[in-house]
Amino acid sequence: MKLQCTSNNLFLIYFILLTSHYAISENKGPKRLQIGIKKRPKNCVGKSKKGDLLHVHYRGIFEDGTEFDTSYVRQVPFTFTVGSGQVIKGWDQGLIGMCIGEIRKLVIPPELGYGKHGVPPTIPGDTNMIQMLCNIELRSCSTT
C-alpha cells in the first residue's frame, strides 16, 4: 500500500500533531502528590499520624520560584491537626509520618491544593504548588 501525499492526508497529519501537542501541554505538572524528604533527623522519636497536632514552618512557591506565602516572615509556626481537613489535602496526605526536625518538599497538584478556582489574586486556579515544610513540634493526640 502506497501513501499518497494529498492535501487531505497533510491536513490529517497536521491535525493529529496539533491535538497531540495541545493534549500534552494541557497535562503538564504532577498528577499526584510528590513527597521529597530534604532532611531527616538521625533520631526520630515519633512520626506524625492522623489526629496529631503539628506545628510547621513552611514556604509556598510556584513552579517558577515565586513565593506566595511563608510562616517565616511572621515568625510563628502554623499549627493544625493532621488529617482533619483543616488544611489542603496535599498537606493532610503529605505530612503523615513526618518526624520532628524533618524537612519535606511537597509538589502539590491543583486537585490536592486549591483546585480550578485557586485563591485569587494570590493563587491562580489549576496551579501546581511547591511547599517546603519543617516540622518543629508534634503533639500526639492519640489515646493509645
N, C-alpha and C positions, 0 to 999 in steps of 0.2 A: 504494500500500500504506500502510495506516494502522497506526501502532504503538499498541497499547493499553497502558495503564498498569495492568498486573496485578501481583500480588504476586510471581509468578514472574519477570517482567521486572525488577522492582525488585531482587529478590534477585540476579539475574544481574549487573546493573549494579554493585551493591554488591560482589559477589564479585570482579568484574574490577578495580574500583578498589582494593580491599583487596590483592589479589595483586600488582597493578602497583606499589603503594606499597612492599610488602614486598620485591619483587624489586629495586627501585631502592635502598632503604635498605640492603639486604644487599650491594650492589655499590659502596659509597662508597669513595673513595680511588683512588689511581692503579692502573692495571692493568699499567703498565710503569715502568721506571726513568726518573726525571726528573732531568736534569743541568742545573744552572744555574751559570754562571761568574760569581762575585761580584767577583773581582779577577783581572786578568790582567797579568802583568809586561810592561813595554814591550819588553824584550828576552828572548825565550825561547830559551835556549841549547840545550835538549834537552827532548823530551817523553817522558813515561813510556810504556813498552811492556811487553808480556808478558815476564816474566823479570827485570825490573828490580827492584832493592831500593829501596823507597820509605820515607821517614821522614815521617810526617804527625802534625800535631796535629789533634785532632778534638773535636767536641762533638756528642753524640747527644741529640736531643729527640723527644718525641712531638708529634703534631699539636696538642695543647692547650698546648704550650710547656713542659711538664715535662721537665727534664733528667734523663736516666738514666745518662749516663756522659760523662766528659771526660778527655782526657790532660793538659789544662792544670793541673788540680789536682795531678797527680803531677809536673808539670814535666819530663816525659820523653816525647818523641815515640814514637809506635807505629811499629814497623818490620816490614815484611812484603815478600814477593816478589809482585809484581803478576801476577795470572792463574794463580796456583799452587794456589788453593783454601785458602790459609791464613786467609782472611777470608770474610765473607759474599759472595755473588755480586754484590750491589749495589755493593760496593766494588771487586771484581775488574773489573766491567764499567765502573763509573762513573769510575774513576781512570785509565783508559787515555788517553794524550795530554795529561797534566797537566804543566805547566811548574813549575819551582822558583819558589816565591813565589806561585803561583796559589792562589786560594781558590775552592772549589766547594761548592755546596749540592746534596746528593743527596736526593731524595724516593724512598724505597725501599719498594716493596710487600712484603707478607709473603713472597711466593714467592721474592724475592731477598734476604730478610732471615732471620728466624728461624722462618718458616712457621706452621703451625697451632698448634704447641705452645709457641712462644716460648721464653723463658729465665726460668721462674718463680724468684723472685717479681718480678724486675726488669722483664722484658719480657713482657707478655701475648701469647698466641697471636693470630694474624691481625691484627697491628698494623703500620700504616704507620709508618715512622721517617723522621725528617729528620736528616741528618748534615751538619754544616759541617766541611769539611776544608781544611787548609792544608798544602801540600807544602813542607817545609823542606829536604829533601835528596833527591837522586836519584843512585843509582849504577847505571850501565848495566852489565848483566851479559852483554851480547851479545859474541860473539867476532868480529863483522864490523866 
